[in-house]
Amino acid sequence: MLSKKPQDPEITQRILARIIREVTPDHMNVHEEMGSVCLVGQKAMKQLGSVVQRAIETLETEEISIENVSAPQGGVGILLGVNSDKTKRAVRALYKTFIEK
């Protein structure tokens, strides 16, 4: 669950109960106040290792910690989880790295 503002605890518990019931995960973590940044495109997936490395280096330079990295198999994007108060800075830094080159 990704949310900038913490959800009502009752709503959070209902959502988690439904996820557990329907998906039956082996393990699940909930991180409140996490934002997500997605790098998309075929090039990103063809050069997955180097793209992830450049993204990590870029965000480290900006002193932004990556809490989660996900690159679904067969997908066209890389999802990075960062603290929600640093999401905009992360987007700007990654834009400069990958678009403005």
Phi and psi restraints in degrees (value plus and minus 20) as a CYANA .aco file:
   2 LEU   PHI    -133.9   -93.9
   2 LEU   PSI     108.6   148.6
   3 SER   PHI    -174.9  -134.9
   3 SER   PSI     115.8   155.8
   4 LYS   PHI     -94.7   -54.7
   4 LYS   PSI     -63.1   -23.1
   5 LYS   PHI    -122.4   -82.4
   5 LYS   PSI     118.6   158.6
   6 PRO   PHI     -78.5   -38.5
   6 PRO   PSI     116.5   156.5
   7 GLN   PHI     -96.1   -56.1
   7 GLN   PSI     142.3   182.3
   8 ASP   PHI     -77.9   -37.9
   8 ASP   PSI     109.1   149.1
   9 PRO   PHI     -75.0   -35.0
   9 PRO   PSI     -55.2   -15.2
  10 GLU   PHI     -85.9   -45.9
  10 GLU   PSI     -62.2   -22.2
  11 ILE   PHI     -84.7   -44.7
  11 ILE   PSI     -63.2   -23.2
  12 THR   PHI     -77.9   -37.9
  12 THR   PSI     -65.2   -25.2
  13 GLN   PHI     -84.3   -44.3
  13 GLN   PSI     -58.2   -18.2
  14 ARG   PHI     -86.5   -46.5
  14 ARG   PSI     -60.4   -20.4
  15 ILE   PHI     -84.2   -44.2
  15 ILE   PSI     -66.3   -26.3
  16 LEU   PHI     -82.8   -42.8
  16 LEU   PSI     -61.3   -21.3
  17 ALA   PHI     -81.6   -41.6
  17 ALA   PSI     -59.8   -19.8
  18 ARG   PHI     -87.8   -47.8
  18 ARG   PSI     -61.9   -21.9
  19 ILE   PHI     -80.3   -40.3
  19 ILE   PSI     -66.7   -26.7
  20 ILE   PHI     -81.7   -41.7
  20 ILE   PSI     -63.1   -23.1
  21 ARG   PHI     -85.1   -45.1
  21 ARG   PSI     -63.5   -23.5
  22 GLU   PHI    -108.4   -68.4
  22 GLU   PSI     -50.4   -10.4
  23 VAL   PHI    -125.7   -85.7
  23 VAL   PSI     -45.7    -5.7
  24 THR   PHI      26.0    66.0
  24 THR   PSI      41.8    81.8
  25 PRO   PHI     -89.5   -49.5
  25 PRO   PSI     130.6   170.6
  26 ASP   PHI     -90.8   -50.8
  26 ASP   PSI     -52.1   -12.1
  27 HIS   PHI    -173.0  -133.0
  27 HIS   PSI     125.7   165.7
  28 MET   PHI    -169.4  -129.4
  28 MET   PSI     115.2   155.2
  29 ASN   PHI    -138.5   -98.5
  29 ASN   PSI     124.8   164.8
  30 VAL   PHI    -136.0   -96.0
  30 VAL   PSI     105.3   145.3
  31 HIS   PHI    -138.2   -98.2
  31 HIS   PSI      90.8   130.8
  32 GLU   PHI    -102.1   -62.1
  32 GLU   PSI     134.7   174.7
  33 GLU   PHI      40.2    80.2
  33 GLU   PSI      21.5    61.5
  34 MET   PHI    -132.3   -92.3
  34 MET   PSI     113.1   153.1
  35 GLY   PHI    -122.5   -82.5
  35 GLY   PSI     142.1   182.1
  36 SER   PHI    -145.0  -105.0
  36 SER   PSI     122.4   162.4
  37 VAL   PHI    -146.8  -106.8
  37 VAL   PSI     110.6   150.6
  38 CYS   PHI    -138.7   -98.7
  38 CYS   PSI     107.3   147.3
  39 LEU   PHI    -118.0   -78.0
  39 LEU   PSI     101.1   141.1
  40 VAL   PHI    -141.3  -101.3
  40 VAL   PSI     135.4   175.4
  41 GLY   PHI     113.3   153.3
  41 GLY   PSI     134.1   174.1
  42 GLN   PHI     -84.4   -44.4
  42 GLN   PSI     -56.5   -16.5
  43 LYS   PHI     -82.1   -42.1
  43 LYS   PSI     -59.8   -19.8
  44 ALA   PHI     -79.6   -39.6
  44 ALA   PSI     -58.6   -18.6
  45 MET   PHI    -100.1   -60.1
  45 MET   PSI     -51.7   -11.7
  46 LYS   PHI     -89.7   -49.7
  46 LYS   PSI     -52.2   -12.2
  47 GLN   PHI    -136.5   -96.5
  47 GLN   PSI      24.8    64.8
  48 LEU   PHI     -70.7   -30.7
  48 LEU   PSI     -71.3   -31.3
  49 GLY   PHI     -79.0   -39.0
  49 GLY   PSI     -68.1   -28.1
  50 SER   PHI     -91.1   -51.1
  50 SER   PSI     -53.0   -13.0
  51 VAL   PHI     -87.3   -47.3
  51 VAL   PSI     -65.4   -25.4
  52 VAL   PHI     -82.4   -42.4
  52 VAL   PSI     -62.3   -22.3
  53 GLN   PHI     -81.6   -41.6
  53 GLN   PSI     -65.1   -25.1
  54 ARG   PHI     -84.1   -44.1
  54 ARG   PSI     -58.5   -18.5
  55 ALA   PHI     -84.6   -44.6
  55 ALA   PSI     -65.4   -25.4
  56 ILE   PHI     -81.9   -41.9
  56 ILE   PSI     -66.0   -26.0
  57 GLU   PHI     -81.3   -41.3
  57 GLU   PSI     -62.0   -22.0
  58 THR   PHI     -81.4   -41.4
  58 THR   PSI     -67.5   -27.5
  59 LEU   PHI     -91.7   -51.7
  59 LEU   PSI     -52.4   -12.4
  60 GLU   PHI     -82.8   -42.8
  60 GLU   PSI     -61.6   -21.6
  61 THR   PHI     -78.7   -38.7
  61 THR   PSI     -56.5   -16.5
  62 GLU   PHI    -105.7   -65.7
  62 GLU   PSI     -16.3    23.7
  63 GLU   PHI      37.4    77.4
  63 GLU   PSI      23.9    63.9
  64 ILE   PHI    -133.7   -93.7
  64 ILE   PSI      99.2   139.2
  65 SER   PHI    -101.3   -61.3
  65 SER   PSI     117.3   157.3
  66 ILE   PHI    -113.6   -73.6
  66 ILE   PSI     101.2   141.2
  67 GLU   PHI    -110.5   -70.5
  67 GLU   PSI     -43.7    -3.7
  68 ASN   PHI    -176.5  -136.5
  68 ASN   PSI     120.5   160.5
  69 VAL   PHI    -149.9  -109.9
  69 VAL   PSI     110.8   150.8
  70 SER   PHI    -158.7  -118.7
  70 SER   PSI     111.4   151.4
  71 ALA   PHI    -153.6  -113.6
  71 ALA   PSI      68.9   108.9
  72 PRO   PHI     -77.5   -37.5
  72 PRO   PSI     116.3   156.3
  73 GLN   PHI     -82.3   -42.3
  73 GLN   PSI     110.8   150.8
  74 GLY   PHI      61.1   101.1
  74 GLY   PSI     -21.2    18.8
  75 GLY   PHI    -106.5   -66.5
  75 GLY   PSI     159.1   199.1
  76 VAL   PHI    -143.7  -103.7
  76 VAL   PSI      11.8    51.8
  77 GLY   PHI    -175.1  -135.1
  77 GLY   PSI     140.4   180.4
  78 ILE   PHI    -141.2  -101.2
  78 ILE   PSI     103.1   143.1
  79 LEU   PHI    -122.2   -82.2
  79 LEU   PSI     105.5   145.5
  80 LEU   PHI    -134.4   -94.4
  80 LEU   PSI     109.9   149.9
  81 GLY   PHI    -118.9   -78.9
  81 GLY   PSI     104.4   144.4
  82 VAL   PHI    -151.9  -111.9
  82 VAL   PSI     143.8   183.8
  83 ASN   PHI     -78.9   -38.9
  83 ASN   PSI     114.5   154.5
  84 SER   PHI     -79.9   -39.9
  84 SER   PSI     -48.6    -8.6
  85 ASP   PHI     -96.9   -56.9
  85 ASP   PSI     -24.8    15.2
  86 LYS   PHI    -136.1   -96.1
  86 LYS   PSI     -12.2    27.8
  87 THR   PHI     -82.0   -42.0
  87 THR   PSI     -67.5   -27.5
  88 LYS   PHI     -81.8   -41.8
  88 LYS   PSI     -62.3   -22.3
  89 ARG   PHI     -82.1   -42.1
  89 ARG   PSI     -59.1   -19.1
  90 ALA   PHI     -83.9   -43.9
  90 ALA   PSI     -64.4   -24.4
  91 VAL   PHI     -81.4   -41.4
  91 VAL   PSI     -65.6   -25.6
  92 ARG   PHI     -81.8   -41.8
  92 ARG   PSI     -64.0   -24.0
  93 ALA   PHI     -85.7   -45.7
  93 ALA   PSI     -63.3   -23.3
  94 LEU   PHI     -88.1   -48.1
  94 LEU   PSI     -55.2   -15.2
  95 TYR   PHI     -80.6   -40.6
  95 TYR   PSI     -66.3   -26.3
  96 LYS   PHI     -81.5   -41.5
  96 LYS   PSI     -59.4   -19.4
  97 THR   PHI     -89.5   -49.5
  97 THR   PSI     -66.2   -26.2
  98 PHE   PHI    -118.3   -78.3
  98 PHE   PSI     -45.2    -5.2
  99 ILE   PHI    -125.5   -85.5
  99 ILE   PSI     -68.3   -28.3
 100 GLU   PHI     -99.7   -59.7
 100 GLU   PSI     -35.7     4.3
